[in-house]
Amino acid sequence: MQTSSLNDDHRMQHYARDGYAFPIRAMDAGRALHYRRQLEASQQALGGKFEGRYTLKPHLLFPWLTELATETTVLDLAARVIGEDMLLWSTEFFIKQPGDERFVSWHVDDTYWNIAPVEQVTVWIALSDIGPENGPLRYIPGSHVEERLPVATDESEGNMLISGQTAQGVDESRAVDVLLRAGEVALHDGRTLHASGKNTGTDARIGIAARFIPPHVRCTATRESALLVRGTDRFKHFDHEPRPVTERDAAAQEAHARAVDLRMKAMYSSQMEKRKAKQAAAAA
Ligand SMILES: O=C(O)CCC(=O)C(=O)O
Protein backbone atom coordinates (compact mmCIF):
# COMPACT_ATOMS: atom_id res chain seq x y z
CA MET A 1 0.00 0.00 0.00
CA GLN A 2 1.24 3.51 -0.79
CA THR A 3 2.21 5.77 2.07
CA SER A 4 -0.06 8.80 1.91
CA SER A 5 0.60 12.37 2.92
CA LEU A 6 -1.04 14.30 5.74
CA ASN A 7 -3.16 16.37 3.44
CA ASP A 8 -4.56 13.46 1.56
CA ASP A 9 -8.32 13.97 1.75
CA HIS A 10 -9.24 10.56 0.42
CA ARG A 11 -7.29 9.09 3.36
CA MET A 12 -9.58 10.91 5.77
CA GLN A 13 -12.64 9.70 3.84
CA HIS A 14 -11.31 6.16 4.30
CA TYR A 15 -10.92 6.86 8.01
CA ALA A 16 -14.61 7.82 8.24
CA ARG A 17 -15.67 4.77 6.21
CA ASP A 18 -13.34 2.10 7.67
CA GLY A 19 -12.64 3.40 11.19
CA TYR A 20 -8.89 3.55 10.51
CA ALA A 21 -6.31 4.93 8.09
CA PHE A 22 -2.77 3.72 7.34
CA PRO A 23 0.06 3.81 6.39
CA ILE A 24 0.79 7.48 6.94
CA ARG A 25 4.38 8.65 7.27
CA ALA A 26 4.81 10.84 10.35
CA MET A 27 8.64 10.99 10.41
CA ASP A 28 11.58 9.63 8.45
CA ALA A 29 13.30 6.38 9.38
CA GLY A 30 16.23 8.25 10.97
CA ARG A 31 13.99 10.11 13.40
CA ALA A 32 12.11 6.91 14.23
CA LEU A 33 15.45 5.25 15.00
CA HIS A 34 16.39 8.17 17.26
CA TYR A 35 13.21 7.53 19.29
CA ARG A 36 13.72 3.78 19.23
CA ARG A 37 17.19 4.21 20.77
CA GLN A 38 15.74 6.39 23.55
CA LEU A 39 12.99 3.85 24.18
CA GLU A 40 15.58 1.06 24.39
CA ALA A 41 17.70 3.06 26.84
CA SER A 42 14.65 3.70 29.07
CA GLN A 43 13.70 0.04 28.84
CA GLN A 44 17.24 -1.00 29.75
CA ALA A 45 17.18 1.27 32.81
CA LEU A 46 14.07 -0.61 33.96
CA GLY A 47 15.65 -4.04 33.63
CA GLY A 48 14.77 -4.73 29.98
CA LYS A 49 11.02 -4.20 29.75
CA PHE A 50 8.17 -1.86 30.51
CA GLU A 51 5.75 -3.62 32.81
CA GLY A 52 2.58 -2.90 34.76
CA ARG A 53 1.98 0.79 35.29
CA TYR A 54 4.86 1.74 33.00
CA THR A 55 2.76 0.66 30.02
CA LEU A 56 0.02 3.22 30.80
CA LYS A 57 0.54 6.97 30.25
CA PRO A 58 4.35 6.60 30.14
CA HIS A 59 4.66 9.99 28.41
CA LEU A 60 4.31 11.46 31.90
CA LEU A 61 7.60 9.78 32.85
CA PHE A 62 9.74 9.92 29.72
CA PRO A 63 10.37 13.33 28.07
CA TRP A 64 11.37 11.68 24.77
CA LEU A 65 7.92 10.08 24.61
CA THR A 66 6.06 13.34 25.19
CA GLU A 67 8.19 14.78 22.39
CA LEU A 68 7.34 11.86 20.10
CA ALA A 69 3.60 11.98 20.81
CA THR A 70 3.54 15.74 20.23
CA GLU A 71 5.60 15.84 17.01
CA THR A 72 3.90 18.40 14.78
CA THR A 73 3.09 15.74 12.20
CA VAL A 74 1.41 13.55 14.83
CA LEU A 75 -0.67 16.45 16.18
CA ASP A 76 -1.57 17.59 12.66
CA LEU A 77 -2.94 14.12 11.96
CA ALA A 78 -4.94 13.98 15.19
CA ALA A 79 -6.28 17.47 14.44
CA ARG A 80 -7.70 16.24 11.13
CA VAL A 81 -10.01 14.00 13.16
CA ILE A 82 -10.77 15.89 16.38
CA GLY A 83 -9.92 19.53 15.67
CA GLU A 84 -7.20 21.90 16.84
CA ASP A 85 -7.95 21.93 20.60
CA MET A 86 -6.45 18.74 21.85
CA LEU A 87 -5.59 16.77 24.98
CA LEU A 88 -3.14 13.90 24.99
CA TRP A 89 -5.14 11.54 27.15
CA SER A 90 -2.97 8.45 27.13
CA THR A 91 0.01 6.71 25.63
CA GLU A 92 0.56 2.96 25.79
CA PHE A 93 3.47 0.73 24.79
CA PHE A 94 2.72 -2.31 22.62
CA ILE A 95 6.12 -3.94 22.35
CA LYS A 96 6.72 -7.59 21.47
CA GLN A 97 10.24 -8.94 21.38
CA PRO A 98 11.19 -11.56 18.75
CA GLY A 99 9.57 -14.86 19.73
CA ASP A 100 7.19 -13.08 22.12
CA GLU A 101 4.09 -15.25 22.47
CA ARG A 102 1.88 -12.45 23.71
CA PHE A 103 -1.09 -11.20 21.73
CA VAL A 104 -3.91 -8.68 21.92
CA SER A 105 -7.42 -10.15 21.79
CA TRP A 106 -10.12 -8.69 19.53
CA HIS A 107 -11.62 -5.64 21.18
CA VAL A 108 -12.81 -2.09 20.80
CA ASP A 109 -11.01 0.48 22.95
CA ASP A 110 -14.21 2.21 23.94
CA THR A 111 -15.59 -0.73 26.00
CA TYR A 112 -14.04 0.53 29.25
CA TRP A 113 -13.22 4.11 28.39
CA ASN A 114 -16.28 5.80 29.83
CA ILE A 115 -16.05 8.97 27.78
CA ALA A 116 -18.83 10.99 26.21
CA PRO A 117 -19.14 11.88 23.45
CA VAL A 118 -16.91 9.16 21.99
CA GLU A 119 -14.75 11.60 20.05
CA GLN A 120 -11.18 10.46 20.10
CA VAL A 121 -8.40 9.26 17.86
CA THR A 122 -5.49 6.91 18.44
CA VAL A 123 -2.30 7.56 16.51
CA TRP A 124 -0.45 4.25 16.59
CA ILE A 125 3.23 4.96 15.92
CA ALA A 126 5.57 2.26 14.57
CA LEU A 127 9.19 2.53 15.73
CA SER A 128 10.20 -0.70 13.95
CA ASP A 129 9.30 -2.16 10.58
CA ILE A 130 6.22 -4.32 11.13
CA GLY A 131 5.60 -7.14 8.66
CA PRO A 132 3.10 -10.04 8.78
CA GLU A 133 5.53 -12.09 10.92
CA ASN A 134 5.86 -9.43 13.64
CA GLY A 135 2.33 -9.65 15.04
CA PRO A 136 0.95 -6.55 13.32
CA LEU A 137 -2.20 -4.79 14.39
CA ARG A 138 -5.28 -6.05 12.54
CA TYR A 139 -8.44 -4.04 11.94
CA ILE A 140 -11.97 -5.02 10.91
CA PRO A 141 -13.03 -2.40 8.34
CA GLY A 142 -16.30 -0.62 9.10
CA SER A 143 -16.66 -2.23 12.53
CA HIS A 144 -16.77 1.20 14.24
CA VAL A 145 -20.31 1.72 12.91
CA GLU A 146 -21.55 -1.86 13.28
CA GLU A 147 -23.50 -3.36 16.16
CA ARG A 148 -21.26 -4.12 19.14
CA LEU A 149 -20.29 -7.75 19.58
CA PRO A 150 -20.70 -9.38 23.00
CA VAL A 151 -17.58 -9.26 25.17
CA ALA A 152 -16.07 -12.02 27.31
CA THR A 153 -13.00 -11.84 29.55
CA ASP A 154 -9.89 -13.76 28.55
CA GLU A 155 -7.61 -13.93 31.57
CA SER A 156 -4.83 -15.91 29.88
CA GLU A 157 -1.33 -14.70 30.68
CA GLY A 158 -0.39 -14.02 27.07
CA ASN A 159 -3.07 -11.38 26.60
CA MET A 160 -1.52 -7.92 26.69
CA LEU A 161 -4.84 -6.23 27.49
CA ILE A 162 -5.19 -5.40 31.18
CA SER A 163 -8.94 -5.96 30.95
CA GLY A 164 -8.64 -9.20 28.93
CA GLN A 165 -11.75 -8.04 27.07
CA THR A 166 -12.42 -10.23 24.03
CA ALA A 167 -15.13 -9.58 21.45
CA GLN A 168 -17.03 -12.73 20.55
CA GLY A 169 -17.81 -13.89 17.01
CA VAL A 170 -15.37 -11.70 15.07
CA ASP A 171 -15.27 -12.60 11.38
CA GLU A 172 -11.49 -12.73 10.97
CA SER A 173 -11.78 -13.28 7.23
CA ARG A 174 -12.48 -9.53 7.03
CA ALA A 175 -9.34 -8.55 8.97
CA VAL A 176 -6.76 -6.24 7.44
CA ASP A 177 -3.10 -6.43 8.54
CA VAL A 178 -1.56 -3.10 9.47
CA LEU A 179 1.88 -3.40 7.88
CA LEU A 180 4.03 -0.38 8.66
CA ARG A 181 7.61 0.85 8.27
CA ALA A 182 9.36 2.56 11.17
CA GLY A 183 8.16 6.18 11.31
CA GLU A 184 4.75 5.41 9.82
CA VAL A 185 1.52 5.55 11.79
CA ALA A 186 -1.98 4.12 11.71
CA LEU A 187 -4.98 6.08 12.98
CA HIS A 188 -7.96 4.34 14.52
CA ASP A 189 -11.32 5.16 16.05
CA GLY A 190 -12.04 3.91 19.60
CA ARG A 191 -14.93 1.82 18.25
CA THR A 192 -12.94 -0.08 15.58
CA LEU A 193 -12.37 -3.78 16.27
CA HIS A 194 -8.67 -4.62 16.42
CA ALA A 195 -6.26 -7.29 17.65
CA SER A 196 -2.73 -8.56 17.09
CA GLY A 197 -0.88 -11.88 17.17
CA LYS A 198 2.52 -13.02 18.41
CA ASN A 199 5.84 -11.86 17.02
CA THR A 200 7.46 -14.74 15.14
CA GLY A 201 9.95 -12.41 13.42
CA THR A 202 13.57 -11.60 14.23
CA ASP A 203 13.17 -7.94 15.22
CA ALA A 204 11.20 -6.34 18.05
CA ARG A 205 7.74 -5.11 17.14
CA ILE A 206 7.50 -1.64 18.64
CA GLY A 207 4.22 0.25 18.60
CA ILE A 208 3.17 3.21 20.71
CA ALA A 209 -0.47 4.22 20.90
CA ALA A 210 -1.01 7.96 21.49
CA ARG A 211 -4.66 8.77 22.29
CA PHE A 212 -6.10 12.23 21.78
CA ILE A 213 -9.43 13.77 22.74
CA PRO A 214 -10.95 17.23 22.25
CA PRO A 215 -11.49 19.15 25.53
CA HIS A 216 -15.29 19.08 25.33
CA VAL A 217 -15.22 15.31 25.97
CA ARG A 218 -16.01 14.23 29.53
CA CYS A 219 -15.07 11.15 31.48
CA THR A 220 -18.39 9.80 32.76
CA ALA A 221 -16.95 7.58 35.52
CA THR A 222 -14.73 9.94 37.47
CA ARG A 223 -12.72 13.11 37.00
CA GLU A 224 -9.54 12.38 35.08
CA SER A 225 -6.40 14.13 33.92
CA ALA A 226 -4.78 14.77 30.54
CA LEU A 227 -2.07 16.88 28.92
CA LEU A 228 -3.09 19.91 26.87
CA VAL A 229 -0.94 19.64 23.75
CA ARG A 230 -2.53 22.08 21.29
CA GLY A 231 -5.01 24.96 21.38
CA THR A 232 -7.06 25.85 24.44
CA ASP A 233 -9.23 24.00 26.91
CA ARG A 234 -12.39 26.04 27.54
CA PHE A 235 -14.16 23.16 29.27
CA LYS A 236 -11.80 22.04 32.05
CA HIS A 237 -13.36 18.57 32.28
CA PHE A 238 -9.88 17.15 32.83
CA ASP A 239 -7.16 18.19 35.29
CA HIS A 240 -4.11 19.28 33.37
CA GLU A 241 -1.03 17.08 33.68
CA PRO A 242 2.56 18.41 33.69
CA ARG A 243 5.13 17.46 31.04
CA PRO A 244 8.04 15.50 32.53
CA VAL A 245 11.30 17.47 32.82
CA THR A 246 13.81 14.67 33.37
CA GLU A 247 13.20 10.97 33.03
CA ARG A 248 11.26 9.50 35.97
CA ASP A 249 12.15 12.36 38.32
CA ALA A 250 10.18 12.66 41.57
CA ALA A 251 7.64 15.15 40.19
CA ALA A 252 7.06 13.01 37.10
CA GLN A 253 6.60 9.86 39.20
CA GLU A 254 4.06 11.60 41.38
CA ALA A 255 2.10 13.03 38.43
CA HIS A 256 2.18 9.67 36.66
CA ALA A 257 1.02 7.73 39.74
CA ARG A 258 -1.92 10.08 40.21
CA ALA A 259 -2.90 10.03 36.54
CA VAL A 260 -2.72 6.23 36.31
CA ASP A 261 -4.81 5.82 39.48
CA LEU A 262 -7.51 8.05 37.99
CA ARG A 263 -7.39 6.23 34.64
CA MET A 264 -7.63 2.79 36.24
CA LYS A 265 -10.53 3.95 38.41
CA ALA A 266 -12.34 5.41 35.40
CA MET A 267 -11.88 2.30 33.30
CA TYR A 268 -12.44 -0.46 35.76
CA SER A 269 -14.51 0.74 38.72
CA SER A 270 -17.79 -0.41 37.13
CA GLN A 271 -16.20 -3.73 36.20
CA MET A 272 -14.94 -4.18 39.78
CA GLU A 273 -18.37 -3.32 41.17
CA LYS A 274 -20.03 -5.88 38.93
CA ARG A 275 -17.46 -8.49 39.95
CA LYS A 276 -18.00 -7.71 43.66
CA ALA A 277 -21.80 -7.90 43.26
CA LYS A 278 -21.43 -11.26 41.49
CA GLN A 279 -19.17 -12.57 44.25
CA ALA A 280 -21.59 -11.33 46.94
CA ALA A 281 -24.53 -12.98 45.12
CA ALA A 282 -22.58 -16.24 44.85
CA ALA A 283 -21.68 -16.13 48.57
CA ALA A 284 -25.28 -15.39 49.68
O1 LIG B 1 -0.56 -2.89 19.26
C1 LIG B 1 -1.40 -3.73 19.51
O2 LIG B 1 -1.24 -4.92 19.28
C2 LIG B 1 -2.71 -3.34 20.12
C3 LIG B 1 -2.94 -1.87 20.12
C4 LIG B 1 -4.22 -1.47 20.72
O3 LIG B 1 -4.99 -2.25 21.22
C5 LIG B 1 -4.57 -0.05 20.69
O4 LIG B 1 -3.77 0.78 20.25
O5 LIG B 1 -5.69 0.29 21.09
The ligand as an ORCA input file, in Angstrom:
! r2SCAN-3c Opt
* xyz 0 1
  O      -0.563     -2.891     19.263
  C      -1.403     -3.734     19.514
  O      -1.237     -4.915     19.275
  C      -2.714     -3.341     20.122
  C      -2.936     -1.868     20.125
  C      -4.225     -1.471     20.717
  O      -4.993     -2.252     21.222
  C      -4.567     -0.050     20.685
  O      -3.771      0.776     20.251
  O      -5.693      0.293     21.093
*
